[in-house]
Amino acid sequence: MSEEPDAFLERLAAGARRASPDAVVEVERERTLRDRLSGQQGRAVAVALDGADRRCTLRHERGGWQGEIARVVGGIVIARERVPLGAWLDSFASEVAASAARSTGDAAAARRAYAVLGLEQGPGAFTVDRDDVAGGLDALRDEARSRLPDDAAAMVGRIVGLLQDALPRASGDAAALVSRTATVYLPDTLRAYIALPEGWARSGALRDGSSAADALRAQLASIEDAATRMRDAAVADDADALLLNGLFLEERFDA
């Protein structure tokens, strides 16, 4: 990591606050005598984030990173675990993502939180390469089986089949919209869900009382409905109908 430790900690704290104004994040600073005399705030040495049931703390000391995840129940720490930097960043980002989803009432805010933090959700997570859409969809379906609730994974499987049926039959703008559904709208929807802590994603309430898992099912239902109509239009060689349903997804998910 070429970035100075204090600058990295400041960036994490600032990113968390931008991604979710409701995020409870603290920066611990070390102030020298010069800092005190000059009124400077001092150098950041640690950052801590309070999540729903855990506190993530990252400290830089003795030339290295010390990551800690504390389990919190009723405001009391009941367990602490030291974790490597990479694992700590995953936990930190997922807690910020959950906070963003709670504060906005939108599960898709989780994915945006990762972008604000400048962190990745994991190598290759639900990625479909435009150069091999059919193969990428096969891999995405397999990944969904291991990372999503069973009913959502089944929906993904059906969507994949519909898109794979439509792709070779579409051409021009219609083909581009089918491809965008396969490479952007579907993967983005799934990445938004897995950005959240697993337990909270299944049961934590958004502003309307639903869970992130409920939001995922609703979004997948919209994609499946549109993909069904796109496949049927492609089979019937009805380019106008195929474009219309592709544009419905474009308007819904590009907003």
MARDORO-914088 format. One line per 8 residues: for each residue x, y, z of N, C-alpha, C. Coordinates in steps of 0.1 Angstrom, whole numbers, always signed. Atoms other than C-alpha are relative to their C-alpha. Example, Ala and Ser with C-alpha at 12.3 -4.5 7.8 and 13.67 -1.06 7.14 Angstrom:
2
+9 -12 +0 +123 -45 +78 +9 +12 +0 ~ -9 -11 +0 +137 -11 +71 -8 +11 +8
% end
This chain:
255
+8 -12 +0 +0 +0 +0 +9 +12 +0 ~ -9 -12 +1 +17 +32 -12 -6 +12 +8 ~ +6 -11 -7 -8 +55 +6 +5 +0 +15 ~ -4 -1 -14 +3 +68 +40 -11 -5 +9 ~ +10 +6 -9 -14 +50 +69 -11 +10 +5 ~ +10 -10 -5 -30 +82 +83 -10 +4 -11 ~ +9 -4 +11 -43 +92 +49 -10 -11 -4 ~ +9 +11 +3 -57 +58 +43 -12 -1 +10
+11 +0 -11 -76 +59 +77 -10 +11 -2 ~ +9 -11 +3 -89 +93 +69 -9 -2 -12 ~ +8 +2 +12 -101 +82 +35 -11 -10 +3 ~ +10 +9 -4 -119 +52 +50 -12 +6 +8 ~ +10 -7 -8 -137 +74 +75 -9 +9 -8 ~ +7 -9 +8 -146 +100 +50 -9 -7 -10 ~ +8 +8 +9 -158 +74 +25 -12 -6 +7 ~ +11 +6 -7 -180 +57 +51 -11 +11 +3
+10 -11 -2 -197 +91 +59 -6 +4 -13 ~ +6 -3 +12 -202 +98 +23 -10 -10 -5 ~ +8 +11 +5 -216 +64 +15 -13 -1 +9 ~ +12 +1 -8 -240 +65 +45 +1 +11 +11 ~ -1 -10 -10 -246 +97 +65 -3 -5 +14 ~ +4 +6 -13 -260 +75 +93 +11 -8 +6 ~ -11 +8 -6 -227 +56 +97 +6 +6 +12 ~ -6 -4 -13 -213 +58 +132 +15 -3 -1
-14 +2 +2 -176 +62 +125 +8 +10 +8 ~ -9 -8 -8 -148 +75 +147 +14 -1 -4 ~ -14 +0 +4 -112 +85 +140 +8 +3 +13 ~ -8 -3 -11 -87 +82 +168 +13 +7 -5 ~ -12 -8 +5 -58 +107 +165 +11 +1 +11 ~ -12 -2 -9 -24 +111 +180 +5 +14 -2 ~ -4 -14 +1 -15 +147 +188 +13 +3 +7 ~ -13 -4 -6 +21 +159 +193 -2 +13 +7
+0 -13 -7 +30 +189 +214 -2 +11 -11 ~ +1 -10 +11 +34 +208 +181 -14 +1 -5 ~ +14 +0 +5 -1 +198 +170 -8 +8 +10 ~ +8 -6 -10 -15 +210 +203 +2 +16 +0 ~ -3 -14 +0 +3 +243 +202 -5 +8 -12 ~ +4 -7 +12 -6 +250 +166 -15 -2 -3 ~ +14 +2 +2 -42 +238 +170 -4 -10 -11 ~ +2 +10 +10 -38 +209 +145 -7 -12 +7
+8 +12 -5 -61 +178 +149 +9 -12 +2 ~ -8 +11 -2 -32 +154 +148 -1 -11 -11 ~ -1 +11 +10 -24 +122 +129 -10 -11 +3 ~ +10 +11 -2 -51 +95 +124 +8 -13 +3 ~ -7 +13 -3 -39 +62 +140 -10 -11 +1 ~ +10 +10 +0 -72 +43 +141 -13 +5 -5 ~ +13 -3 +4 -107 +42 +127 -9 -11 +5 ~ +9 +10 -5 -137 +25 +142 -14 +3 -5
+13 -1 +5 -172 +18 +128 -9 -9 +8 ~ +10 +8 -7 -202 +7 +148 -11 -5 -9 ~ +11 +6 +8 -225 -17 +129 -11 -4 +9 ~ +11 +4 -7 -257 -33 +139 +3 -8 +12 ~ -3 +9 -11 -241 -59 +161 +15 -3 +1 ~ -15 +2 -1 -203 -55 +156 +7 +13 -2 ~ -8 -12 +1 -177 -29 +159 +13 -3 -7 ~ -12 +3 +8 -149 -28 +133 +10 +11 +3
-11 -9 -3 -116 -12 +144 +12 -3 -7 ~ -13 +2 +7 -85 -7 +124 +10 +10 +5 ~ -10 -9 -6 -53 +6 +140 +13 -3 -7 ~ -13 +2 +5 -19 +12 +126 +10 +3 +11 ~ -10 -2 -11 +9 +7 +151 +12 -9 -2 ~ -13 +8 +1 +45 -6 +152 +2 -4 -15 ~ -3 +3 +14 +46 -4 +114 -10 -9 -7 ~ +9 +10 +6 +17 -27 +108 -15 +3 +3
+14 -1 -1 -21 -30 +106 -6 -10 +10 ~ +7 +9 -9 -42 -44 +135 -15 +2 -2 ~ +14 +0 +2 -77 -52 +125 -8 -8 +11 ~ +8 +7 -10 -104 -61 +151 -14 +0 -3 ~ +15 +0 +1 -140 -72 +148 -5 -4 +14 ~ +6 +2 -13 -159 -70 +181 -15 -3 -2 ~ +15 +3 +0 -193 -87 +186 -6 +7 +11 ~ +6 -8 -10 -216 -64 +204 -15 -4 +2
+14 +3 -3 -249 -73 +221 -5 +10 +11 ~ +5 -10 -10 -269 -46 +239 +10 +10 +5 ~ -10 -10 -3 -240 -22 +238 +12 -6 +7 ~ -11 +6 -8 -217 -47 +255 +8 -9 -10 ~ -9 +8 +8 -187 -63 +237 +1 -14 +6 ~ +0 +13 -5 -190 -101 +241 +11 -9 -6 ~ -11 +8 +6 -162 -113 +218 +8 +10 -9 ~ -9 -8 +9 -132 -98 +199 +8 -10 -8
-8 +9 +9 -114 -113 +170 +10 +9 -8 ~ -10 -6 +8 -81 -101 +154 -1 -6 -14 ~ +1 +5 +14 -83 -103 +116 +10 +7 -9 ~ -9 -7 +9 -60 -95 +87 -7 +12 -7 ~ +5 -13 +6 -64 -62 +68 -11 -3 -10 ~ +10 +2 +10 -82 -77 +39 -14 -4 +5 ~ +12 +5 -6 -108 -95 +60 -7 +12 +8 ~ +5 -12 -7 -112 -63 +81 -7 +9 -10
+6 -9 +10 -119 -42 +50 -13 -6 -5 ~ +12 +6 +5 -145 -67 +38 -11 +2 +11 ~ +10 -2 -11 -163 -65 +72 -4 +15 +1 ~ +3 -14 -1 -160 -27 +73 -9 +5 -11 ~ +8 -4 +11 -174 -23 +38 -14 -5 +1 ~ +14 +5 -1 -203 -46 +44 -8 +7 +11 ~ +8 -8 -10 -213 -27 +76 -4 +14 -6 ~ +3 -13 +7 -211 +6 +56 -11 -2 -10
+10 +3 +10 -232 -10 +29 -14 -2 +7 ~ +12 +3 -7 -258 -22 +54 -6 +14 +5 ~ +4 -13 -5 -259 +13 +69 -6 +9 -11 ~ +5 -8 +12 -264 +29 +34 -14 -5 -4 ~ +13 +5 +4 -292 +5 +26 -11 +3 +10 ~ +10 -4 -10 -310 +12 +59 -4 +15 -1 ~ +3 -15 +0 -307 +50 +56 -7 +4 -12 ~ +7 -4 +12 -319 +51 +20 -12 -8 -3
+12 +9 +3 -344 +23 +21 +2 -7 -13 ~ -3 +5 +14 -327 +10 -11 +12 -10 +1 ~ -11 +10 -1 -307 -23 -11 +11 +3 -10 ~ -10 -3 +10 -289 -11 -42 +10 +10 +5 ~ -10 -9 -6 -272 +15 -21 +12 -7 +5 ~ -11 +8 -5 -250 -13 -8 +11 +0 -11 ~ -10 +1 +11 -233 -16 -42 +7 +14 -1 ~ -6 -14 +1 -228 +22 -44 +9 +3 +11
-8 -2 -11 -213 +22 -10 +14 -5 -3 ~ -13 +5 +3 -184 +0 -22 +7 +9 -10 ~ -6 -8 +10 -178 +23 -51 +5 +13 +7 ~ -4 -13 -8 -176 +54 -27 +12 -3 +8 ~ -12 +4 -9 -152 +35 -4 +12 -3 -9 ~ -12 +4 +8 -130 +26 -34 +5 -14 +2 ~ -4 +14 -3 -131 -11 -24 -8 -9 -10 ~ +6 +9 +8 -140 -41 -44 -9 -10 +8
+8 +10 -7 -167 -67 -35 +6 -14 -1 ~ -6 +14 +2 -144 -96 -43 +3 -3 -14 ~ -4 +2 +14 -126 -108 -74 -11 -8 -8 ~ +9 +7 +8 -151 -117 -101 -14 -2 +5 ~ +13 +3 -5 -182 -115 -80 -11 +4 -10 ~ +12 -2 +9 -212 -120 -103 +4 +9 -12 ~ -5 -7 +12 -193 -108 -134 -3 -8 -13 ~ +3 +6 +13 -204 -115 -170 +8 +8 -10
-8 -6 +10 -178 -107 -196 -8 +2 -13 ~ +7 -2 +13 -192 -91 -228 +6 -8 -11 ~ -6 +8 +10 -168 -112 -248 -5 -15 +0 ~ +5 +13 -2 -184 -144 -235 -12 +0 +9 ~ +12 -1 -8 -219 -137 -223 -6 -13 +4 ~ +6 +13 -3 -232 -172 -226 +7 -7 +11 ~ -8 +7 -10 -203 -187 -206 -1 +8 +13 ~ +0 -8 -12 -204 -158 -181 -14 -2 +7
+13 +2 -6 -241 -164 -175 -1 -14 +7 ~ -1 +13 -6 -234 -201 -168 +7 +1 +14 ~ -8 -2 -12 -208 -191 -142 -8 +8 +10 ~ +8 -8 -9 -232 -165 -127 -11 -9 +6 ~ +10 +9 -5 -259 -191 -123 +6 -9 +11 ~ -7 +9 -10 -235 -215 -105 +3 +8 +13 ~ -4 -8 -12 -223 -187 -82 -13 +4 +8 ~ +12 -4 -7 -259 -177 -74 -4 -12 +9
+4 +12 -8 -265 -213 -61 +7 +0 +13 ~ -8 +1 -13 -238 -209 -35 -1 +13 +8 ~ -1 -12 -8 -243 -173 -25 -14 +7 +2 ~ +13 -6 -1 -280 -165 -27 -10 -10 +7 ~ +11 +9 -5 -312 -178 -10 -5 -9 -11 ~ +4 +10 +11 -325 -209 -28 -10 +5 -10 ~ +11 -4 +9 -356 -192 -42 +6 +11 -10 ~ -6 -10 +8 -335 -162 -55 +9 -7 -10
-8 +7 +9 -310 -186 -70 -8 -7 -11 ~ +9 +6 +10 -338 -204 -88 -5 +10 -10 ~ +4 -11 +9 -350 -171 -102 +11 +3 -10 ~ -12 -3 +9 -315 -164 -115 +2 -10 -10 ~ -1 +11 +10 -314 -198 -131 -9 +2 -12 ~ +10 -1 +10 -346 -191 -150 +4 +12 -9 ~ -4 -12 +8 -334 -156 -161 +12 -3 -9 ~ -11 +3 +8 -301 -170 -173 -5 -8 -12
+5 +8 +12 -320 -196 -195 -7 +9 -10 ~ +8 -9 +9 -343 -169 -209 +10 +9 -8 ~ -10 -8 +7 -313 -146 -218 +8 -8 -10 ~ -7 +8 +9 -294 -174 -233 -8 -4 -12 ~ +9 +3 +11 -324 -183 -255 -1 +13 -9 ~ +2 -12 +8 -328 -146 -266 +12 +4 -7 ~ -12 -6 +6 -292 -137 -273 +3 -4 -14 ~ -3 +3 +14 -286 -157 -305 -11 +4 -10
+11 -3 +9 -320 -147 -319 -1 +15 -2 ~ +1 -15 +1 -316 -109 -314 +11 +6 -8 ~ -10 -6 +8 -297 -85 -335 -1 +16 +2 ~ +0 -14 -1 -287 -48 -336 -3 +6 +14 ~ +3 -6 -13 -301 -26 -308 -6 -10 +10 ~ +7 +10 -8 -322 -54 -295 +10 -9 +7 ~ -11 +9 -5 -291 -77 -291 +8 +8 +11 ~ -8 -8 -9 -273 -48 -273 -8 +1 +14
+8 -1 -13 -302 -45 -247 +0 -13 +7 ~ +0 +14 -7 -303 -83 -241 +14 -2 +7 ~ -14 +1 -6 -265 -82 -236 +2 +8 +12 ~ -2 -8 -12 -267 -53 -212 -8 -5 +12 ~ +7 +6 -11 -293 -71 -192 +8 -11 +6 ~ -9 +11 -5 -269 -101 -189 +12 +5 +6 ~ -14 -4 -5 -237 -81 -183 -1 +11 +11 ~ +1 -12 -9 -250 -51 -162 -12 -2 +10
+12 -1 -9 -286 -52 -148 +0 -12 +9 ~ +1 +12 -8 -286 -88 -136 +12 -1 +10 ~ -11 +0 -10 -250 -88 -121 +0 +11 +10 ~ +0 -11 -10 -254 -54 -105 -10 -3 +11 ~ +10 +3 -10 -286 -65 -88 +5 -10 +10 ~ -6 +11 -9 -268 -96 -74 +11 +6 +9 ~ -11 -6 -8 -237 -76 -63 -6 +9 +11 ~ +6 -9 -11 -260 -51 -44 -4 -9 +12
+5 +8 -12 -273 -80 -23 +12 -6 +7 ~ -11 +6 -8 -240 -97 -15 +9 +10 +6 ~ -8 -10 -7 -225 -64 -5 -4 +1 +14 ~ +5 -1 -14 -246 -67 +27 +5 -11 +9 ~ -3 +11 -9 -237 -87 +58 -11 -10 -2 ~ +9 +11 +3 -254 -121 +53 -12 +0 +9 ~ +12 +1 -9 -276 -122 +84 -9 +12 -2 ~ +8 -12 +1 -288 -86 +80 -7 +0 -14
+6 +0 +14 -295 -91 +42 -13 -8 +1 ~ +11 +9 -1 -319 -119 +51 -11 +5 +9 ~ +10 -3 -10 -337 -103 +80 +0 +15 +4 ~ +0 -14 -4 -327 -66 +85 -10 +8 -8 ~ +11 -7 +7 -355 -42 +77 +4 +13 -7 ~ -1 -12 +7 -354 -15 +51 -11 +10 +5 ~ +10 -9 -5 -376 +16 +56 -14 -4 -2 ~ +14 +5 +3 -407 -1 +41 -3 -12 +8
+2 +12 -8 -403 -30 +65 +4 -13 -7 ~ -5 +12 +7 -390 -54 +39 +14 -2 +3 ~ -14 +3 -2 -357 -71 +40 +8 +2 -13 ~ -7 -1 +13 -329 -68 +14 -2 -12 -8 ~ +3 +12 +8 -337 -104 +4 -13 +2 -7 ~ +13 -3 +7 -373 -93 -3 +3 +9 -12 ~ -3 -9 +11 -359 -64 -24 +6 -7 -11 ~ -6 +8 +11 -337 -88 -43 -10 -8 -8
+10 +8 +7 -366 -111 -51 -9 +9 -9 ~ +8 -9 +8 -387 -81 -63 +7 +5 -13 ~ -8 -4 +12 -359 -69 -86 +2 -11 -10 ~ -1 +12 +9 -353 -104 -99 -13 -3 -7 ~ +13 +2 +6 -390 -107 -106 -2 +9 -12 ~ +1 -9 +11 -389 -76 -127 +9 -4 -12 ~ -9 +4 +10 -359 -88 -146 -5 -13 -7 ~ +5 +13 +6 -374 -123 -151 -12 +3 -9
+12 -3 +8 -407 -108 -164 +4 +6 -13 ~ -5 -7 +12 -389 -85 -189 +8 -10 -9 ~ -8 +9 +8 -365 -113 -199 -9 -11 -7 ~ +10 +10 +7 -395 -137 -206 -6 +7 -12 ~ +6 -7 +12 -410 -111 -229 +10 +2 -11 ~ -10 -1 +10 -377 -105 -246 +3 -13 -7 ~ -2 +13 +7 -372 -142 -252 -11 -3 -9 ~ +11 +3 +8 -407 -146 -265 +0 +9 -13
-1 -9 +11 -402 -115 -288 +11 -5 -10 ~ -11 +5 +8 -369 -129 -300 -4 -13 -8 ~ +5 +12 +6 -385 -163 -308 -10 +4 -12 ~ +10 -4 +10 -413 -145 -327 +6 +9 -10 ~ -7 -9 +9 -388 -123 -345 -7 +14 +0 ~ +7 -13 -2 -406 -92 -331 +10 +10 +6 ~ -11 -8 -5 -377 -67 -328 -6 +12 +8 ~ +6 -11 -7 -400 -39 -317 -4 -3 +15
+4 +4 -14 -414 -58 -287 +12 -3 +8 ~ -12 +3 -7 -379 -70 -278 +6 +13 +5 ~ -6 -13 -4 -366 -34 -278 -8 +6 +11 ~ +8 -7 -10 -396 -22 -257 +3 -6 +14 ~ -3 +6 -13 -389 -47 -229 +14 +3 +4 ~ -14 -4 -4 -352 -40 -230 +1 +14 +5 ~ +0 -14 -5 -359 -3 -227 -6 +2 +13 ~ +6 +0 -13 -381 -10 -197 +11 -3 +11
-11 +3 -10 -351 -25 -179 +10 +11 +0 ~ -10 -11 +1 -328 +3 -191 -5 +11 +8 ~ +6 -11 -8 -352 +29 -176 +0 -3 +15 ~ +1 +3 -14 -356 +10 -144 +14 -1 +7 ~ -13 +3 -6 -319 +0 -137 +11 +10 -3 ~ -10 -10 +3 -300 +29 -153 -3 +13 +8 ~ +3 -13 -7 -317 +55 -131 +10 +2 +11
% end
